[in-house]
């Protein structure tokens, strides 16, 4: 039985227009998380930033447990990308690293109540 799902839409290279409002400045989403899945994570890169969202089942995770998991996950991603000896150079495919953005780093209040 799967217990988690990660959906990565990858890098969105073109601005997402909203008419007179101009282009989107952020891109947030999370995949469905129906039982028995306990965790859904959505990742997208837009405007040079990676947006990462966590959705969890309240029947399986407490708010505190979900926050601890999210903090540990983000910490690992940040260490992986910033401890690279050449973290700003493009990789062999010409991709440049991006800045990780979470709901906490934007000041947004996520649905879980985690800041």
N, C-alpha and C positions, 0 to 999 in steps of 0.2 A: 504494500500500500504506500503510495507516495505521500509524503508528509509536507512537502513544500514545492513551490513552483517559482521559477525566475523567468521573467519575460523581458527581453532586451530588444528594444526597437532599433538600437544602434545609433549611429550619428545621423541626425537630421541636418542636411547640408543647406537647404533653402529656408529662408525666413517663412514663418507661418503667418499669413496676412489676416488681419481682422478689420479690413476696410478702413474707415476713417480713424479707427483706434490705433492703427499702425500694426507692426508685427508683434507677435507674442514675445515676451522677454523670458518666459520660463516654460518648461514642458514637464508636467507631472501626470503620472498615470499609475495604476496598479492593476494587475490581472485579477480575475475572479478567484475567490478563495472559499470554495464550498467544501463542506465536510466530505471526506475525512481530512482534507488538506488543512493544515494548521497555519500555514504562512504563505503569503503571496508577495513577491518582490518585483517591482517594476523599475527598469533602468532605461534611461534615454540620455543621449548627448545632444545638446542644442546650444548654439552660440558659445561653443568652447567650454561648456560646463556639463558635468554629468549629474543628472537628477536621479535620485534614488528614493523610492517610496516603499514603505512596508505596510502590509495589510495582514491582520491576524484574526483568528477566531477567538472570541472572548471566552468560549467554552473550554479552550485549550491553553490559553496564555493569560496570565494576569498582565495588567498594564506595566507593572514593574519588570516582569520577565521579558516582555516584548521590548521595553526600553533598554534593558541590559543587552539583549541580543543585538538590537540595532546599533547600540554604541560599540559593541565588540566588532561587529561586521564593518562598520564605517572606519573604526580604528585600524583594522587590518587592511582595508583598501587604501587608506591614507598612507600607512607605513609602506605598503607595497609600491605605491606610486612615487613617494617622496624619498625612499631610501635607495632608489635606483641610482647608480653612479652617473647616468646621463639622462636624468628624468625630463629634461626639456627638449631633447633631440627627437626628431621623428624616428619611428621604427622602420623596419625593412620595407614596409608597404607605404611609407610616407605619411603615416598617421602621427599627429602630434598629441602629447598627453593633454588631458583636460582637467579642470578644477572640479572636484567633487562637491556637489551642492545637495544638502539635505534640508528637510523642512526646518530643522533646528537652526541651520546656518542662515536661513532667509528670514527668520523671525516669525514664520508662519506657525500657526497652531495646528498640528496634525490631528486627524480624527481620534488617534489614540490618546491624546492629551499630552504627548511627549514633546518637550521643547529641547 
